[in-house]
Amino acid sequence: MCLGIPGQIIEISDAERKLATVDVSGVRREVNVACIADGPLDNLIGVWALIHVGFAMSRINEEEAAKTLEVLKMLGEAQDEIEAMRASQAMMERAS
């Protein structure tokens, strides 16, 4: 399963190599924007995209980005809860 993380393009870092800097929840990363470039790269500044393994895979709007980030946050919280339950169960099994 592939997971795309929403990020906003904040600058073009290397136009020749189609690289841009994106902000992903406060973390800045360099990604390849070749898959979403359909004109001058400077037109991508401010655009939201789904980022996967260093590539901007598709454009999304700001509302979709916010919804996706919220779901990812909830999944992370659910995963933390599941891990806590597993740890608790393991402790109970060791105690018996």
A tleap script that builds the chain and sets N, CA, C and O, in Angstrom:
source leaprc.protein.ff14SB
mol = sequence {
  NMET CYS LEU GLY ILE PRO GLY GLN ILE ILE
  GLU ILE SER ASP ALA GLU ARG LYS LEU ALA
  THR VAL ASP VAL SER GLY VAL ARG ARG GLU
  VAL ASN VAL ALA CYS ILE ALA ASP GLY PRO
  LEU ASP ASN LEU ILE GLY VAL TRP ALA LEU
  ILE HIE VAL GLY PHE ALA MET SER ARG ILE
  ASN GLU GLU GLU ALA ALA LYS THR LEU GLU
  VAL LEU LYS MET LEU GLY GLU ALA GLN ASP
  GLU ILE GLU ALA MET ARG ALA SER GLN ALA
  MET MET GLU ARG ALA CSER
}
set mol.1.N position { 0.839 -1.170 0.000 }
set mol.1.CA position { 0.000 0.000 0.000 }
set mol.1.C position { 0.887 1.238 0.000 }
set mol.1.O position { 1.869 1.312 0.739 }
set mol.2.N position { 0.540 2.186 -0.817 }
set mol.2.CA position { 1.280 3.439 -0.890 }
set mol.2.C position { 0.541 4.504 -0.097 }
set mol.2.O position { -0.690 4.540 -0.071 }
set mol.3.N position { 1.299 5.355 0.537 }
set mol.3.CA position { 0.714 6.421 1.320 }
set mol.3.C position { 1.301 7.742 0.871 }
set mol.3.O position { 2.516 7.935 0.916 }
set mol.4.N position { 0.452 8.644 0.441 }
set mol.4.CA position { 0.885 9.982 0.055 }
set mol.4.C position { 0.622 10.946 1.195 }
set mol.4.O position { -0.460 10.945 1.781 }
set mol.5.N position { 1.595 11.755 1.503 }
set mol.5.CA position { 1.480 12.738 2.568 }
set mol.5.C position { 1.324 14.114 1.929 }
set mol.5.O position { 2.106 14.473 1.049 }
set mol.6.N position { 0.324 14.891 2.358 }
set mol.6.CA position { 0.156 16.228 1.780 }
set mol.6.C position { 1.313 17.158 2.132 }
set mol.6.O position { 1.765 17.207 3.277 }
set mol.7.N position { 1.777 17.883 1.141 }
set mol.7.CA position { 2.813 18.886 1.342 }
set mol.7.C position { 2.552 20.066 0.428 }
set mol.7.O position { 1.989 19.917 -0.657 }
set mol.8.N position { 2.969 21.248 0.880 }
set mol.8.CA position { 2.787 22.449 0.072 }
set mol.8.C position { 4.130 22.875 -0.508 }
set mol.8.O position { 5.122 22.987 0.213 }
set mol.9.N position { 4.150 23.111 -1.805 }
set mol.9.CA position { 5.377 23.524 -2.483 }
set mol.9.C position { 5.665 24.972 -2.101 }
set mol.9.O position { 4.822 25.851 -2.275 }
set mol.10.N position { 6.873 25.208 -1.577 }
set mol.10.CA position { 7.204 26.560 -1.117 }
set mol.10.C position { 8.268 27.234 -1.973 }
set mol.10.O position { 8.384 28.459 -1.964 }
set mol.11.N position { 9.049 26.445 -2.715 }
set mol.11.CA position { 10.026 27.048 -3.628 }
set mol.11.C position { 10.527 26.008 -4.618 }
set mol.11.O position { 10.477 24.804 -4.367 }
set mol.12.N position { 11.004 26.500 -5.735 }
set mol.12.CA position { 11.653 25.637 -6.718 }
set mol.12.C position { 13.146 25.684 -6.396 }
set mol.12.O position { 13.770 26.744 -6.455 }
set mol.13.N position { 13.706 24.534 -6.058 }
set mol.13.CA position { 15.109 24.506 -5.632 }
set mol.13.C position { 16.069 24.219 -6.782 }
set mol.13.O position { 17.219 24.656 -6.747 }
set mol.14.N position { 15.612 23.490 -7.799 }
set mol.14.CA position { 16.460 23.172 -8.953 }
set mol.14.C position { 15.542 22.918 -10.152 }
set mol.14.O position { 15.080 21.796 -10.365 }
set mol.15.N position { 15.287 23.960 -10.920 }
set mol.15.CA position { 14.349 23.861 -12.046 }
set mol.15.C position { 14.816 22.852 -13.089 }
set mol.15.O position { 13.996 22.129 -13.655 }
set mol.16.N position { 16.100 22.793 -13.347 }
set mol.16.CA position { 16.621 21.872 -14.353 }
set mol.16.C position { 16.324 20.421 -14.000 }
set mol.16.O position { 15.986 19.622 -14.873 }
set mol.17.N position { 16.450 20.082 -12.726 }
set mol.17.CA position { 16.179 18.707 -12.268 }
set mol.17.C position { 14.747 18.523 -11.776 }
set mol.17.O position { 14.390 17.453 -11.283 }
set mol.18.N position { 13.913 19.585 -11.912 }
set mol.18.CA position { 12.508 19.572 -11.490 }
set mol.18.C position { 12.359 19.242 -10.005 }
set mol.18.O position { 11.534 18.419 -9.610 }
set mol.19.N position { 13.183 19.910 -9.199 }
set mol.19.CA position { 13.133 19.717 -7.756 }
set mol.19.C position { 12.544 20.944 -7.079 }
set mol.19.O position { 12.805 22.082 -7.469 }
set mol.20.N position { 11.742 20.680 -6.057 }
set mol.20.CA position { 11.125 21.757 -5.298 }
set mol.20.C position { 11.215 21.434 -3.818 }
set mol.20.O position { 11.337 20.273 -3.428 }
set mol.21.N position { 11.152 22.467 -3.006 }
set mol.21.CA position { 11.085 22.293 -1.561 }
set mol.21.C position { 9.628 22.328 -1.164 }
set mol.21.O position { 8.892 23.239 -1.543 }
set mol.22.N position { 9.209 21.325 -0.392 }
set mol.22.CA position { 7.835 21.278 0.097 }
set mol.22.C position { 7.844 21.313 1.618 }
set mol.22.O position { 8.796 20.883 2.269 }
set mol.23.N position { 6.767 21.834 2.153 }
set mol.23.CA position { 6.558 21.843 3.598 }
set mol.23.C position { 5.551 20.738 3.896 }
set mol.23.O position { 4.407 20.781 3.443 }
set mol.24.N position { 5.998 19.755 4.662 }
set mol.24.CA position { 5.147 18.639 5.063 }
set mol.24.C position { 4.986 18.714 6.569 }
set mol.24.O position { 5.846 18.250 7.317 }
set mol.25.N position { 3.886 19.298 7.010 }
set mol.25.CA position { 3.604 19.452 8.445 }
set mol.25.C position { 4.761 20.107 9.190 }
set mol.25.O position { 5.129 19.669 10.280 }
set mol.26.N position { 5.326 21.141 8.611 }
set mol.26.CA position { 6.406 21.880 9.262 }
set mol.26.C position { 7.803 21.382 8.943 }
set mol.26.O position { 8.790 22.014 9.319 }
set mol.27.N position { 7.893 20.256 8.254 }
set mol.27.CA position { 9.194 19.701 7.869 }
set mol.27.C position { 9.403 19.992 6.386 }
set mol.27.O position { 8.537 19.706 5.559 }
set mol.28.N position { 10.547 20.555 6.063 }
set mol.28.CA position { 10.843 20.879 4.667 }
set mol.28.C position { 11.655 19.768 4.032 }
set mol.28.O position { 12.651 19.299 4.583 }
set mol.29.N position { 11.196 19.360 2.847 }
set mol.29.CA position { 11.855 18.294 2.103 }
set mol.29.C position { 11.988 18.707 0.647 }
set mol.29.O position { 11.209 19.515 0.140 }
set mol.30.N position { 12.977 18.145 -0.009 }
set mol.30.CA position { 13.129 18.375 -1.439 }
set mol.30.C position { 12.493 17.192 -2.170 }
set mol.30.O position { 12.777 16.035 -1.862 }
set mol.31.N position { 11.631 17.498 -3.138 }
set mol.31.CA position { 10.947 16.453 -3.895 }
set mol.31.C position { 11.000 16.755 -5.381 }
set mol.31.O position { 11.210 17.895 -5.796 }
set mol.32.N position { 10.808 15.723 -6.164 }
set mol.32.CA position { 10.742 15.863 -7.609 }
set mol.32.C position { 9.299 16.173 -7.988 }
set mol.32.O position { 8.377 15.480 -7.556 }
set mol.33.N position { 9.103 17.218 -8.798 }
set mol.33.CA position { 7.753 17.638 -9.184 }
set mol.33.C position { 7.431 17.333 -10.651 }
set mol.33.O position { 6.451 17.854 -11.184 }
set mol.34.N position { 8.229 16.510 -11.301 }
set mol.34.CA position { 8.028 16.211 -12.722 }
set mol.34.C position { 6.638 15.647 -13.009 }
set mol.34.O position { 6.069 15.922 -14.065 }
set mol.35.N position { 6.087 14.865 -12.090 }
set mol.35.CA position { 4.777 14.241 -12.313 }
set mol.35.C position { 3.622 15.239 -12.304 }
set mol.35.O position { 2.558 14.952 -12.853 }
set mol.36.N position { 3.811 16.394 -11.695 }
set mol.36.CA position { 2.708 17.354 -11.623 }
set mol.36.C position { 2.988 18.638 -12.396 }
set mol.36.O position { 2.143 19.533 -12.439 }
set mol.37.N position { 4.163 18.735 -13.005 }
set mol.37.CA position { 4.534 19.944 -13.760 }
set mol.37.C position { 3.851 19.942 -15.115 }
set mol.37.O position { 3.988 18.995 -15.890 }
set mol.38.N position { 3.114 21.011 -15.395 }
set mol.38.CA position { 2.462 21.116 -16.702 }
set mol.38.C position { 2.620 22.519 -17.287 }
set mol.38.O position { 1.818 22.963 -18.110 }
set mol.39.N position { 3.653 23.190 -16.850 }
set mol.39.CA position { 3.939 24.542 -17.308 }
set mol.39.C position { 5.162 25.036 -16.567 }
set mol.39.O position { 5.966 24.235 -16.090 }
set mol.40.N position { 5.312 26.354 -16.464 }
set mol.40.CA position { 6.451 26.888 -15.710 }
set mol.40.C position { 6.432 26.391 -14.263 }
set mol.40.O position { 5.392 26.426 -13.605 }
set mol.41.N position { 7.564 25.937 -13.779 }
set mol.41.CA position { 7.629 25.387 -12.427 }
set mol.41.C position { 7.262 26.414 -11.362 }
set mol.41.O position { 6.725 26.053 -10.314 }
set mol.42.N position { 7.544 27.689 -11.618 }
set mol.42.CA position { 7.187 28.709 -10.630 }
set mol.42.C position { 5.686 28.737 -10.365 }
set mol.42.O position { 5.262 29.213 -9.313 }
set mol.43.N position { 4.870 28.235 -11.298 }
set mol.43.CA position { 3.419 28.170 -11.087 }
set mol.43.C position { 3.038 27.166 -10.003 }
set mol.43.O position { 1.906 27.173 -9.519 }
set mol.44.N position { 3.982 26.301 -9.621 }
set mol.44.CA position { 3.702 25.295 -8.593 }
set mol.44.C position { 3.849 25.831 -7.172 }
set mol.44.O position { 3.397 25.191 -6.223 }
set mol.45.N position { 4.472 26.993 -7.013 }
set mol.45.CA position { 4.672 27.541 -5.667 }
set mol.45.C position { 3.308 27.819 -5.044 }
set mol.45.O position { 2.471 28.512 -5.621 }
set mol.46.N position { 3.105 27.259 -3.845 }
set mol.46.CA position { 1.838 27.393 -3.137 }
set mol.46.C position { 0.882 26.239 -3.373 }
set mol.46.O position { -0.126 26.117 -2.678 }
set mol.47.N position { 1.189 25.387 -4.348 }
set mol.47.CA position { 0.332 24.247 -4.683 }
set mol.47.C position { 0.514 23.144 -3.639 }
set mol.47.O position { 1.622 22.893 -3.165 }
set mol.48.N position { -0.596 22.492 -3.294 }
set mol.48.CA position { -0.563 21.317 -2.423 }
set mol.48.C position { -0.453 20.076 -3.293 }
set mol.48.O position { -1.051 20.008 -4.368 }
set mol.49.N position { 0.311 19.093 -2.828 }
set mol.49.CA position { 0.484 17.842 -3.574 }
set mol.49.C position { 0.605 16.683 -2.599 }
set mol.49.O position { 0.980 16.861 -1.440 }
set mol.50.N position { 0.282 15.494 -3.089 }
set mol.50.CA position { 0.529 14.285 -2.305 }
set mol.50.C position { 1.952 13.843 -2.594 }
set mol.50.O position { 2.329 13.639 -3.748 }
set mol.51.N position { 2.740 13.697 -1.538 }
set mol.51.CA position { 4.167 13.366 -1.642 }
set mol.51.C position { 4.363 11.902 -1.250 }
set mol.51.O position { 3.858 11.448 -0.223 }
set mol.52.N position { 5.099 11.179 -2.081 }
set mol.52.CA position { 5.417 9.779 -1.787 }
set mol.52.C position { 6.831 9.495 -2.259 }
set mol.52.O position { 7.154 9.729 -3.423 }
set mol.53.N position { 7.662 9.001 -1.385 }
set mol.53.CA position { 9.063 8.638 -1.618 }
set mol.53.C position { 9.815 9.653 -2.476 }
set mol.53.O position { 10.502 9.291 -3.431 }
set mol.54.N position { 9.675 10.921 -2.121 }
set mol.54.CA position { 10.450 11.950 -2.794 }
set mol.54.C position { 9.861 12.498 -4.080 }
set mol.54.O position { 10.524 13.253 -4.792 }
set mol.55.N position { 8.626 12.131 -4.387 }
set mol.55.CA position { 7.959 12.613 -5.596 }
set mol.55.C position { 6.615 13.228 -5.251 }
set mol.55.O position { 5.877 12.704 -4.417 }
set mol.56.N position { 6.303 14.341 -5.899 }
set mol.56.CA position { 4.958 14.905 -5.831 }
set mol.56.C position { 4.145 14.116 -6.851 }
set mol.56.O position { 4.372 14.238 -8.055 }
set mol.57.N position { 3.202 13.310 -6.377 }
set mol.57.CA position { 2.485 12.377 -7.253 }
set mol.57.C position { 1.230 12.974 -7.880 }
set mol.57.O position { 0.888 12.653 -9.018 }
set mol.58.N position { 0.539 13.847 -7.135 }
set mol.58.CA position { -0.675 14.468 -7.686 }
set mol.58.C position { -0.971 15.749 -6.924 }
set mol.58.O position { -0.593 15.908 -5.763 }
set mol.59.N position { -1.649 16.649 -7.599 }
set mol.59.CA position { -2.065 17.900 -6.967 }
set mol.59.C position { -3.345 17.660 -6.185 }
set mol.59.O position { -4.196 16.865 -6.585 }
set mol.60.N position { -3.466 18.355 -5.070 }
set mol.60.CA position { -4.702 18.348 -4.291 }
set mol.60.C position { -4.980 19.777 -3.860 }
set mol.60.O position { -4.089 20.626 -3.878 }
set mol.61.N position { -6.236 20.039 -3.469 }
set mol.61.CA position { -6.524 21.381 -2.990 }
set mol.61.C position { -6.265 21.465 -1.483 }
set mol.61.O position { -6.055 20.446 -0.826 }
set mol.62.N position { -6.282 22.659 -0.957 }
set mol.62.CA position { -5.940 22.872 0.454 }
set mol.62.C position { -6.906 22.144 1.393 }
set mol.62.O position { -6.494 21.623 2.429 }
set mol.63.N position { -8.190 22.110 1.028 }
set mol.63.CA position { -9.182 21.424 1.867 }
set mol.63.C position { -8.893 19.930 1.933 }
set mol.63.O position { -8.939 19.333 3.009 }
set mol.64.N position { -8.595 19.329 0.789 }
set mol.64.CA position { -8.252 17.904 0.750 }
set mol.64.C position { -6.980 17.630 1.551 }
set mol.64.O position { -6.887 16.613 2.237 }
set mol.65.N position { -6.007 18.528 1.467 }
set mol.65.CA position { -4.768 18.378 2.233 }
set mol.65.C position { -5.073 18.379 3.728 }
set mol.65.O position { -4.553 17.545 4.469 }
set mol.66.N position { -5.916 19.316 4.175 }
set mol.66.CA position { -6.250 19.397 5.603 }
set mol.66.C position { -6.976 18.142 6.068 }
set mol.66.O position { -6.688 17.623 7.146 }
set mol.67.N position { -7.917 17.648 5.264 }
set mol.67.CA position { -8.649 16.426 5.633 }
set mol.67.C position { -7.704 15.229 5.713 }
set mol.67.O position { -7.787 14.425 6.641 }
set mol.68.N position { -6.814 15.117 4.743 }
set mol.68.CA position { -5.872 13.999 4.721 }
set mol.68.C position { -4.935 14.047 5.922 }
set mol.68.O position { -4.664 13.018 6.542 }
set mol.69.N position { -4.441 15.238 6.251 }
set mol.69.CA position { -3.562 15.370 7.418 }
set mol.69.C position { -4.289 14.995 8.702 }
set mol.69.O position { -3.698 14.387 9.594 }
set mol.70.N position { -5.561 15.351 8.802 }
set mol.70.CA position { -6.346 15.004 9.985 }
set mol.70.C position { -6.515 13.491 10.109 }
set mol.70.O position { -6.376 12.935 11.198 }
set mol.71.N position { -6.815 12.826 8.993 }
set mol.71.CA position { -6.958 11.368 9.006 }
set mol.71.C position { -5.637 10.709 9.388 }
set mol.71.O position { -5.619 9.765 10.178 }
set mol.72.N position { -4.540 11.199 8.835 }
set mol.72.CA position { -3.228 10.630 9.171 }
set mol.72.C position { -2.917 10.818 10.644 }
set mol.72.O position { -2.334 9.936 11.275 }
set mol.73.N position { -3.302 11.961 11.198 }
set mol.73.CA position { -3.096 12.210 12.626 }
set mol.73.C position { -3.919 11.216 13.454 }
set mol.73.O position { -3.421 10.652 14.429 }
set mol.74.N position { -5.181 11.007 13.059 }
set mol.74.CA position { -6.035 10.059 13.783 }
set mol.74.C position { -5.477 8.647 13.689 }
set mol.74.O position { -5.498 7.908 14.673 }
set mol.75.N position { -4.973 8.260 12.507 }
set mol.75.CA position { -4.382 6.930 12.350 }
set mol.75.C position { -3.172 6.764 13.256 }
set mol.75.O position { -2.973 5.706 13.854 }
set mol.76.N position { -2.369 7.810 13.352 }
set mol.76.CA position { -1.199 7.761 14.231 }
set mol.76.C position { -1.598 7.612 15.680 }
set mol.76.O position { -0.971 6.862 16.428 }
set mol.77.N position { -2.645 8.325 16.086 }
set mol.77.CA position { -3.132 8.212 17.453 }
set mol.77.C position { -3.707 6.830 17.707 }
set mol.77.O position { -3.502 6.256 18.776 }
set mol.78.N position { -4.430 6.288 16.722 }
set mol.78.CA position { -4.984 4.945 16.868 }
set mol.78.C position { -3.863 3.921 16.976 }
set mol.78.O position { -3.948 2.988 17.774 }
set mol.79.N position { -2.808 4.091 16.172 }
set mol.79.CA position { -1.676 3.168 16.225 }
set mol.79.C position { -1.011 3.224 17.600 }
set mol.79.O position { -0.636 2.185 18.145 }
set mol.80.N position { -0.862 4.415 18.163 }
set mol.80.CA position { -0.281 4.558 19.501 }
set mol.80.C position { -1.130 3.819 20.533 }
set mol.80.O position { -0.601 3.166 21.433 }
set mol.81.N position { -2.447 3.929 20.393 }
set mol.81.CA position { -3.361 3.267 21.321 }
set mol.81.C position { -3.265 1.747 21.192 }
set mol.81.O position { -3.259 1.039 22.199 }
set mol.82.N position { -3.189 1.244 19.968 }
set mol.82.CA position { -3.067 -0.197 19.730 }
set mol.82.C position { -1.763 -0.717 20.327 }
set mol.82.O position { -1.743 -1.776 20.955 }
set mol.83.N position { -0.678 0.022 20.132 }
set mol.83.CA position { 0.608 -0.401 20.695 }
set mol.83.C position { 0.572 -0.409 22.218 }
set mol.83.O position { 1.157 -1.292 22.844 }
set mol.84.N position { -0.108 0.563 22.821 }
set mol.84.CA position { -0.236 0.595 24.278 }
set mol.84.C position { -1.045 -0.604 24.769 }
set mol.84.O position { -0.720 -1.186 25.803 }
set mol.85.N position { -2.094 -0.975 24.036 }
set mol.85.CA position { -2.905 -2.135 24.405 }
set mol.85.C position { -2.083 -3.415 24.300 }
set mol.85.O position { -2.186 -4.294 25.156 }
set mol.86.N position { -1.266 -3.522 23.250 }
set mol.86.CA position { -0.418 -4.710 23.088 }
set mol.86.C position { 0.585 -4.818 24.235 }
set mol.86.O position { 0.813 -5.899 24.779 }
set mol.87.N position { 1.175 -3.689 24.590 }
set mol.87.CA position { 2.147 -3.686 25.686 }
set mol.87.C position { 1.481 -4.087 26.992 }
set mol.87.O position { 2.050 -4.844 27.780 }
set mol.88.N position { 0.275 -3.580 27.221 }
set mol.88.CA position { -0.460 -3.911 28.433 }
set mol.88.C position { -0.800 -5.400 28.469 }
set mol.88.O position { -0.667 -6.047 29.508 }
set mol.89.N position { -1.240 -5.941 27.327 }
set mol.89.CA position { -1.574 -7.355 27.241 }
set mol.89.C position { -0.338 -8.211 27.488 }
set mol.89.O position { -0.413 -9.217 28.194 }
set mol.90.N position { 0.781 -7.829 26.922 }
set mol.90.CA position { 2.022 -8.587 27.113 }
set mol.90.C position { 2.431 -8.591 28.582 }
set mol.90.O position { 2.883 -9.609 29.106 }
set mol.91.N position { 2.269 -7.449 29.242 }
set mol.91.CA position { 2.607 -7.376 30.677 }
set mol.91.C position { 1.692 -8.291 31.484 }
set mol.91.O position { 2.149 -8.966 32.406 }
set mol.92.N position { 0.411 -8.321 31.146 }
set mol.92.CA position { -0.545 -9.164 31.866 }
set mol.92.C position { -0.225 -10.646 31.647 }
set mol.92.O position { -0.331 -11.447 32.576 }
set mol.93.N position { 0.168 -11.011 30.417 }
set mol.93.CA position { 0.507 -12.395 30.116 }
set mol.93.C position { 1.763 -12.834 30.867 }
set mol.93.O position { 1.856 -13.975 31.319 }
set mol.94.N position { 2.727 -11.923 30.997 }
set mol.94.CA position { 3.951 -12.250 31.735 }
set mol.94.C position { 3.678 -12.402 33.223 }
set mol.94.O position { 4.332 -13.190 33.907 }
set mol.95.N position { 2.712 -11.647 33.717 }
set mol.95.CA position { 2.385 -11.688 35.147 }
set mol.95.C position { 1.611 -12.956 35.514 }
set mol.95.O position { 1.618 -13.365 36.675 }
set mol.96.N position { 0.940 -13.586 34.536 }
set mol.96.CA position { 0.164 -14.779 34.880 }
set mol.96.C position { 0.924 -16.054 34.725 }
set mol.96.O position { 0.383 -17.130 34.983 }
savepdb mol mol.pdb
quit
